[in-house]
Amino acid sequence: MSDESYHDEDIEAAAHHVPEQFDGEYPIRIRGLINRFGDFAVHEDLNLDVKRGEILGVVGGSGTGKSVLMRSIIGLQVPDEGNIEVFGKDITDAEPDEVIGVRDRWGVLFQGGALFSTLTVAENVQVPLKQFYPELKQQLLNEIAAYKVVLTGLPENAAAKFPSELSGGMKKRAGLARALALDPELLFLDEPTAGLDPIGAAKFDELTRELADTLGLTVFLITHDLDTLYAICDRVAVLADKQVIAVGTIPELLETDHPWIQEYFNGPRSRAAADSHERGKALDKPQAGGA
């Protein structure tokens, strides 16, 4: 079999899995969400809409259920009550077979990367590909994995390395490469810059913004990093009092009078992040009278 026919067969097989493009305004809609652990309620009557094409930052104090919310959306946590729609389909009580065409349209980067330690970076990237496209030949799997590795800013030779051979920042990028393996429309990032030094965190933020703009991604981003919020988030959702108490741009949030929001966004660290962001924007502006 020639290389040309080999690729034609693989491309034709993969084409059968391509879902209809979502053209609604909100790829994620949550209504009346309740999550309990025993007698303790993490969420009560939580509502949230995520706009198509935005990077939504999700913030809140410890124990407000940011990761629980993400896990509920991707099906790792079954809510006690409420509805979650993804791409217009209610996935709350759906059977796995009923949402197979939804789950392959998102990618997830968990805290720390969550890579399989016994697999190389390339093999980690291939895991979701093998799950959803079992008919693909190994040569094409290798090519896709190599492309995703380079796409996330890793050197080509990182594909053959094991997670134990990578730095913290490289592990994050390897996890991101796996999250992008299926060319998702939705990208979930759980504390992606946690544990990175300021330079590494800033570079990861730049990469996230670039990928979101280039690939047309909708990004659900859980973070404590104020620099990330100012640098790349279009809107921010604030979790407190077991609900999403506010969603908006940072200037819009600053106009609310909730004490947690005021303390969080008016504290010294937030002011420093805002000042740094403004300085960065000023440096990016073309100088008047320049060549």
N, C-alpha and C positions, 0 to 999 in steps of 0.2 A: 504493500500500500504506500502510495506516495505521501510526502509531507502535506501536500495541498489537500488531498482527499481526507487525510487524517484530521486536519484542522476543520474542514468543512463538516465532517460528521460531528465533531465535538461542538462546534458553533451551533449546528442545527439542533442538537440535543439540548444544549443550554437554553436555546431560544424558547423552548416549550415551557420553561419555568419563569419567563419574564412576566411580571404582573402588570396590570393596567396602572398607568401613572396616576397618582392621586392629585386631583386638581382643586380640592376643597381648601378652605382657608385655615382649618385647624386639623392637622394630622393626629393630634392627641386632644381628646376632650374627656374630662373627668367630672362626674357628678355624684354628690352625696357619698363620697368614699369614707368607709369606716374600717379601720384596722385595729384589732384588739389582740393583746397577748395576755390571756387569762382575764383578770378583772381590769387590767390597765388598758385604756384606749390611747393609742398613739395618734390616730386621726379620727375626727368626728365631723361628718358632713363636709368633707373637703371637696372643693371645686377648683378646677384649673383648665384653661385652654392654652395650648401651645401653638403659636402661629407657624405656618409653613415658611421655611427659609430663615428663621431666626435662630440666634444662639440665646437660649434662655438660661440664665444663671439661677440656681436654686440655693437659697441660704436659709439658715435658721440655727438656733442654739443646739447644743448637744441634747439628744433625746427627742428632738422634734420630728424625727421620722423621715429625714431626707432620703436615705438609702432605702427605707421601707417603701416609700412612695415609688422610687424607681423600680424596685423589685416587683411592686404590684403591677406596674405598667407592662413589664416584660414577662410577667407570668410566673415569677419565682415566689411570689407571695400572693395567697388567695385572700382577697378582702372579705370581711364579714358582711359588708353591705356596700351598695353603690354600683356605679357603672363606669367602665373605662372603654372608650372607643378609640381605636387606632386605625387610621385610614378609613374612617366611616364604619368600621365593623366593631360591634360590641364583643370584646374578648373576655369579659369578666367570667362567664360560666361556660365558655366555649370549650368543646373537646379539642385535643391537640390536632386532630386531622382537620378540624374546621378552621384553624388559624394558621395552617402551614404556609399559606400564601401571604400571611402578615409577618410572621416571625422571621422570614428570610429577607425582610425589607428593613431590618434594623441591625445595627451593630452595637456592641457593648464593650467599653473599657472599664473593667472593675479596678478597685483600688489595688495598687501594686502590680497591675498587669495581669495577675492570675494566669500566668503561662503554665503549661504542662512542663514540668522540670525535665522529664525524660525525652522530650521532643526538641528538635532544633527549632529555630525561629521559623524557617520555611515550613516545617511540619506542623507547627502551631497554626500558622496562617491557613494551612490546607484543611484543618479540622472542620470548619463550617462548610467549606467547599465540598468535602467528601460526604458530609451529612446531607446536603441539599442537592448536590449534583453527583451522585455516585457513579454515573456513567462516564465521567470525564477521565481521559487518559492521564497517566502520571506525568508525561512530558508537558502537557498543557497546565496541569496543576503546578508544576515547578515554575513554569513561565509566569503564571499569575502571581504566585507567591513572591517571586523575585521582583516583579513590578511593584507589588504592594510594599515590600520592604524599602525599596528606593523611594517610593512615593512619600513615605513618612520620614524621610531624611536620614535613614540608616545607610551605612556603606553596603555595597553589594555583598561583601564577604560575611556580613552579619547573618545572612540567611542560613549559613551552615553552622552557626554557633548555638550552644545550649544556653538557656537562661542564666545558669551559674557563671557564664563567661561574660555577661553583660553588666554594664554599670546600671545604676538606678534609672537614669534618664533613657538609656537604650532599651531597658525593659518596658518602660512606658510606651516608647515608640513601636516596639515589637507587638505589644498588646493592641496598640492602635491599628497596626497593619492587619492584625487578625480581625479587628472590629470592622475594617473596611473591605474584608475579603469578598463579600457578596455584593459590593457596590450598593450599600444601603441608602435609603432616603432619610432614615432617622439614625442619629448617633447619640448614644448615651455615654456620658463620661462621669465617673464617680471619683471626685477628688483627684483629677489627673495631674496636678502639679504638687501634690503633697509629697514631702520628702526631697524635693528638688531644690537646688540652690537658686538664688534669684535669677542668675543668667539662664540657667537651664529652664526655669519656670517661664521666663519671658519668651524664650525660643519656642517652647511648647505652645504657649498662647498664640504666637505668630503663626505657627503651623496649623493650629486649629482654625483660626480665622481664614487662612489661605485655603485650606481644604473645604471649609464650609462654603466659601464664595465660589471656588472653582467647581466643586462637585454639586452645588445646590443642596447642601445638607440642611436639615433641621436638627439642631443640637440641644439636648437636655443635659445641662452641665451642673453637677453638684460641686460646690466649692466653698472653702473658707477664705480663699485668696482674694483679698480686696483688689490687688493689682489686676487679677484676671477679670474681675467684675467691671472695672473701669476700662480695661484695654479692649475687650472683645465682646462683651455681652450686650445684646440689643435691648433686652429687658431683664428684670430680676424678679423672681417670685420669692416671697418671704413666708416661711413657715413659722408659726407661733400659735399658741393657744389651740393646738390640735387641728389647725386649718391653714389654708393659704390666706393670710390676712391682707396681702397687697401684692399687686403685680404692676410693674411699670418700669420706666427708665429710672436711673438713679436720681435725677432732678425731681421727677415726679414723686418718688418715694420720700425724698427729703421734705416734701410738703405735707406728708402725713404726720399725725401727732402720736402714733403708737410709740410707747417708751423704748421698746427693743429696737425698733427701726432707727429712732433718733440716736440712741446710744451707739448702735452699730455703725451708722453712716456719718455720724458727727464726732466720733472718737478720734484720737490723735493718729491712729494707724490709717483710718479712712482718709483723713485730711492729707496725710503724707502720700497715700496712693493717688488721691485726686490731683495733688500738686505735681506728682511725677508724671501723671497722664497728660496734664496740661503742658508741661515742659516738653514732653515728647511730641505732642501735636505741633507746638511752636517750632521745633526743630525740623519737622517734616514739611513745613510750609516753604514754598520757594521764596528765595530772597528777592525783594524788589530791586530791579535794575541789574539782576544777574544775567550772565551770558545765556 
